[in-house]
């Protein structure tokens, strides 16, 4: 296959370049639209209790909308003089086709315009803010657009600014590293171009996917992280082999074909491992894990295709001009001392492999024990992940100050009976009992239910009398209040529990557990019930992801084993690779616990690890670590097939790849490390964890553990069981 790819790319290289340019032009059109389709408000565990209850409420209750925008106005003067501007804002809002209902209510120093929508209006937020901004300047009102769609939009915008920051800081450093590797400006630029093209094309493809599947705004960070890291690394491997072939005096066409046949083959198997292991993240069925799985798969596959087609075509076009603009002060002679160091190191490994293996393992497992201390939760209340100056965060903080955090993020309990009306005396007795029991629980500020929502009524008898006469006494205000707690068919009701603590605290999670434990004790089996709200949703996502971890790990192990068996034609080498990668991953998780959970990262407060981080980190690391394993081992195998001398092949394979792998790893570390400056903790955790893991992998695993284990295994490295044919 790779011989065929090499022949096709060298024969039709101009057509291949033209085709990729066309794809790139199309991607330039659609990739900027991706951010408008990304959602942060779809965080829920599919088919979980909280998700089912949340969907029931949105469908079966009046004035309960999945998407709401809150426009918060704040001023120090009498707002009555600005009633006209409020009318103008309402008029602007009503122009949008997604708007269902607009209500206005007073707060201490302003008003809240609540906009109920039938769709997530991310794109509408930017347009609305632009129009309102003009009005606010004229009338002197401080206006903040917040709520789910606005927070989702701001997360997307912040995500894009993170990407711009990474590109601004990371790309110049990566370019310098590539100059050190290639000693040529042209050779250093090509991998960066390949990486940027991969990001743009992947974003264009993901735009069309996002029209049918909900994806997270964090997708932008993942695409950039992997696009820069992987695509540049793959280009580096192939360009390095191509230039080495040219140095050996091989003609351009044969050099390109040889690079595709050798390094291209390694890139394919390494990339395929990364892509397939990332797909295992579809198992938890969560918004963030799905986004990483789909986005990662797309960008890795695009990077593989570009490395095997576009890049060889560019090398055909350039030929020996790939070495243009060489830097004389980075001549090859300066690497003599480095070569001497690696020669001495590999010689020492052969003399004392067990000692070096022991030392390497001890260093690798330093942080492993901390991985068992990990505490994982989904951070609910997404607005707090945003920078303090962001409009939707300021608006939400104002609402929290006005009404209290528990009122903004209540725990909702849905109780229903198929046959009985909520106004039935027995139903009301059950509601009254459960209301009293929950109100007596720790950390409960208030419970609002069908038996205590109106302060005029002192006991359940007064509520029963009111409900028996409600058709004749309900005014518009009372009807609106009842609609919040009684379904359209009057067979279910909602209890609103106002906790004293924010939704992301342990105290709120304990309260949800207590409520879920009390409901089946108090209510008979003829009632259906469930709990939702930010805290309950976060807990259900935690459970869903944590329960999926064993299956994801097994799938990743199996995928890695099968692909490496195919690549190495060995059973022993894949098993060894899985064991070493597992050690690196566990150590990386321990390092994240030390930095984030224990608050040892400068500027970080001690906090639980995002529940998505370990699973994503595991999938990414297993894929990325295999890159270097495949490069080293396939090179060693090349020399072994020629010489049949294991010691010589390990030595030659190690020395011929160590510089390239160190350069590639340095690029990965820079790309991942820059994400420490990202605004979102999960991205910081992934960036720091991946940078540490790659550093550990290249310094200890690939430099010491891989050679020493291969030395100790000897001919067993290439052992593959043969099965006799049954006659």
Beta strands, then each sheet from edge to edge (+ up, - down):
strand 1: 67-74
strand 2: 99-107
strand 3: 110-117
strand 4: 142-147
strand 5: 376-377
strand 6: 411-416
strand 7: 444-448
strand 8: 492-499
strand 9: 528-532
strand 10: 609-610
sheet 1: 2+ 3- 1+ 4-
sheet 2: 5+ 10+
sheet 3: 7+ 8- 6+ 9-
end
